[in-house]
Amino acid sequence: MTVPSLAPRAARVIVVGGGPAGAASAWALASLGHEVLILDRARFPRDKACAEYLSPQASRVLHAMGVLGDVERAGAAQLAGMTVRAPDGGIIHGEFAARHGFTAFRDRGLALRRRRLDPILLDGARRAGAQLREGVAVHDLERNAHGDVCGVWVRDAQGGAQRLRADLVIGADGLRSVVGRRLGVAAHLGWPFPRRVAFVAHWRGVQGVGAHGEMHVERDGYVGIADVGHGEVNVAIVVPRGRARDAAGDAAGFMDRWLARRPQLAPRFAGAARVTPVRATGPFAARATRAWAPGALLAGDAADFFDPFTGEGIYAALRGGELLAPFAADALRASGRGARLRALAAYDGARRREFGGKWLVERLIGTAVAVPALMNHAARTLGARRDMADLLVGVTGDIVPAREVLRPGFLLRLLAPPLRRAP
Ligand SMILES: Cc1cc2nc3c(=O)[nH]c(=O)nc-3n(C[C@H](O)[C@H](O)[C@H](O)COP(=O)(O)OP(=O)(O)OC[C@H]3O[C@@H](n4cnc5c(N)ncnc54)[C@H](O)[C@@H]3O)c2cc1C
């Protein structure tokens, strides 16, 4: 069955997914003068399982998109840094604004519920000229005689199918990207990388939540706690996939039981109320074997998402969307197929240069949190070396280049016996 046309005839770029990666890609390409159509199976505003913190450097992309003021006016909480509690109670505390010689566009991170943030990002894309169609799910790709992608197949809410042609398709459709799977590039990172699932909800009345995001690492997973404005606190519990079986059919009970077992958290939640359903998502540790194919590019989680511990997915999605635009534009301009493919393939190299160091840091931290003795040791060292803690928090905040903490000197100091505090 065919449904009435959903797209303007001349749409040349189709962006699948209207999350941060889709909105930023659409904004960047529309700003370059291309006709852009965003398709999302959801209708906005919608919730998304996420801890909802944006690193300080994300504000630079928000500013470029012309939406930073809107995000701040929407009541985003401001985060000054991070506090990490190791399984034995040791504390790592780092500030975004620190004396390490690096400065971000803003010295605070922002935190705002995705049902408020994502529509603002999409408004930025629309103001640049992109169009958005909601409630439209992409289920397959259209290919030409060479096998190159030249459009998508969509299904609307009534189940009607339609083919929409495009000169370029951007897969920004998240962790379980249909575009990535149809391109045959979707892959999971295997051993030794952990595969985890998350349970996320919003609470009111949690005691002692301040201007620092909190991560509590336990032997059976970790929980992130952060103010997201409007009197709400985001609580995101992340556990190994095997543990998630305990939640079968009762995610809310699982969250309540998990929090109640932590002596440092239970009293803080005693008078608090959960105000949104518990959303479960995962497993993560997914990475496309490459972020391009003839006629298509991938951005955001569709290309790579390792683990939420370092909380940088939104920045990577926004920056990834911005990053792909010149390569997409080169491909759209190219006269022959060879030149088109070279332009698209060059995007992969740019991603490695931009994100390669961060990928390594994310993998090291994301894997270390599964080893309690390592986390306890790191907390003792970093608890005594605030300069090192600030540097590490600066890397996770996209302020400090990843190479600063990948230097052998930093890693040796991290693993060496901790310094004694001065009496
Ligand atoms: C538990 C958890 C906590 C996290 N915490 C943080 C954090 O604090 N800070 C941070 O920066 N990052 C965090 N992240 C990561 C962050 O959520 C993602 O990296 C980010 O949302 C990626 O954006 P995206 O646009 O690539 O994908 P998404 O935000 O997932 O958007 C994808 C969009 O595509 C649409 N879509 C999907 N399939 C189709 C289809 N077939 N057709 C049409 N539309 C489709 C979806 O409806 C959705 O709107 C967290 C992730 C998890 C799981």
The ligand as an SDF file (V2000), in Angstrom:
LIG
                    3D

 53 58  0  0  0  0  0  0  0  0999 V2000
   21.6700    4.9490   30.6200 C   0  0  0  0  0  0  0  0  0  0  0  0
   22.2870    5.9640   29.7220 C   0  0  0  0  0  0  0  0  0  0  0  0
   22.7590    7.1360   30.2600 C   0  0  0  0  0  0  0  0  0  0  0  0
   23.3540    8.0830   29.4310 C   0  0  0  0  0  0  0  0  0  0  0  0
   23.7640    9.2460   29.9840 N   0  0  0  0  0  0  0  0  0  0  0  0
   24.3260   10.1850   29.2230 C   0  0  0  0  0  0  0  0  0  0  0  0
   24.6990   11.4430   29.7660 C   0  0  0  0  0  0  0  0  0  0  0  0
   24.5010   11.7390   30.9460 O   0  0  0  0  0  0  0  0  0  0  0  0
   25.2870   12.3380   28.9450 N   0  0  0  0  0  0  0  0  0  0  0  0
   25.5040   12.0750   27.6390 C   0  0  0  0  0  0  0  0  0  0  0  0
   26.0600   12.9220   26.9490 O   0  0  0  0  0  0  0  0  0  0  0  0
   25.1280   10.9110   27.0860 N   0  0  0  0  0  0  0  0  0  0  0  0
   24.5380    9.9630   27.8330 C   0  0  0  0  0  0  0  0  0  0  0  0
   24.1090    8.8070   27.2770 N   0  0  0  0  0  0  0  0  0  0  0  0
   24.2770    8.6100   25.8490 C   0  0  0  0  0  0  0  0  0  0  0  0
   23.2630    9.4060   25.0500 C   0  0  0  0  0  0  0  0  0  0  0  0
   21.9510    9.0970   25.4930 O   0  0  0  0  0  0  0  0  0  0  0  0
   23.3930    9.0510   23.5810 C   0  0  0  0  0  0  0  0  0  0  0  0
   24.7500    8.9710   23.2370 O   0  0  0  0  0  0  0  0  0  0  0  0
   22.6920   10.0690   22.6980 C   0  0  0  0  0  0  0  0  0  0  0  0
   21.3070   10.0730   22.9280 O   0  0  0  0  0  0  0  0  0  0  0  0
   22.9690    9.7490   21.2250 C   0  0  0  0  0  0  0  0  0  0  0  0
   22.1810   10.5610   20.4070 O   0  0  0  0  0  0  0  0  0  0  0  0
   21.7050   10.0320   18.9950 P   0  0  0  0  0  0  0  0  0  0  0  0
   21.0380   11.1830   18.3290 O   0  0  0  0  0  0  0  0  0  0  0  0
   22.7910    9.3220   18.3160 O   0  0  0  0  0  0  0  0  0  0  0  0
   20.6210    8.8910   19.3180 O   0  0  0  0  0  0  0  0  0  0  0  0
   19.2290    8.9840   20.0770 P   0  0  0  0  0  0  0  0  0  0  0  0
   19.2390   10.0610   21.0590 O   0  0  0  0  0  0  0  0  0  0  0  0
   18.9390    7.6090   20.5340 O   0  0  0  0  0  0  0  0  0  0  0  0
   18.1830    9.3890   18.9420 O   0  0  0  0  0  0  0  0  0  0  0  0
   17.8470    8.4880   17.9330 C   0  0  0  0  0  0  0  0  0  0  0  0
   16.4940    8.8810   17.3410 C   0  0  0  0  0  0  0  0  0  0  0  0
   16.2460    8.0210   16.2320 O   0  0  0  0  0  0  0  0  0  0  0  0
   14.8840    7.6470   16.2340 C   0  0  0  0  0  0  0  0  0  0  0  0
   14.8030    6.3810   15.5180 N   0  0  0  0  0  0  0  0  0  0  0  0
   15.3230    5.2010   15.9060 C   0  0  0  0  0  0  0  0  0  0  0  0
   15.0590    4.2490   14.9750 N   0  0  0  0  0  0  0  0  0  0  0  0
   14.3680    4.8600   13.9810 C   0  0  0  0  0  0  0  0  0  0  0  0
   13.8160    4.4190   12.7580 C   0  0  0  0  0  0  0  0  0  0  0  0
   13.9210    3.1510   12.3720 N   0  0  0  0  0  0  0  0  0  0  0  0
   13.1650    5.3130   11.9910 N   0  0  0  0  0  0  0  0  0  0  0  0
   13.0230    6.6020   12.3670 C   0  0  0  0  0  0  0  0  0  0  0  0
   13.5300    7.0650   13.5340 N   0  0  0  0  0  0  0  0  0  0  0  0
   14.1930    6.2260   14.3260 C   0  0  0  0  0  0  0  0  0  0  0  0
   14.5270    7.5630   17.7010 C   0  0  0  0  0  0  0  0  0  0  0  0
   13.1370    7.7140   17.8920 O   0  0  0  0  0  0  0  0  0  0  0  0
   15.3370    8.6920   18.2940 C   0  0  0  0  0  0  0  0  0  0  0  0
   14.5870    9.8970   18.3690 O   0  0  0  0  0  0  0  0  0  0  0  0
   23.4880    7.8400   28.0580 C   0  0  0  0  0  0  0  0  0  0  0  0
   23.0030    6.6640   27.5100 C   0  0  0  0  0  0  0  0  0  0  0  0
   22.3950    5.7360   28.3250 C   0  0  0  0  0  0  0  0  0  0  0  0
   21.8510    4.5020   27.7310 C   0  0  0  0  0  0  0  0  0  0  0  0
  1  2  1  0
  2  3  1  0
  2 52  2  0
  3  4  2  0
  4  5  1  0
  4 50  1  0
  5  6  2  0
  6  7  1  0
  6 13  1  0
  7  8  2  0
  7  9  1  0
  9 10  1  0
 10 11  2  0
 10 12  1  0
 12 13  2  0
 13 14  1  0
 14 15  1  0
 14 50  1  0
 15 16  1  0
 16 17  1  0
 16 18  1  0
 18 19  1  0
 18 20  1  0
 20 21  1  0
 20 22  1  0
 22 23  1  0
 23 24  1  0
 24 25  2  0
 24 26  1  0
 24 27  1  0
 27 28  1  0
 28 29  2  0
 28 30  1  0
 28 31  1  0
 31 32  1  0
 32 33  1  0
 33 34  1  0
 33 48  1  0
 34 35  1  0
 35 36  1  0
 35 46  1  0
 36 37  1  0
 36 45  1  0
 37 38  2  0
 38 39  1  0
 39 40  1  0
 39 45  2  0
 40 41  1  0
 40 42  2  0
 42 43  1  0
 43 44  2  0
 44 45  1  0
 46 47  1  0
 46 48  1  0
 48 49  1  0
 50 51  2  0
 51 52  1  0
 52 53  1  0
M  END
$$$$
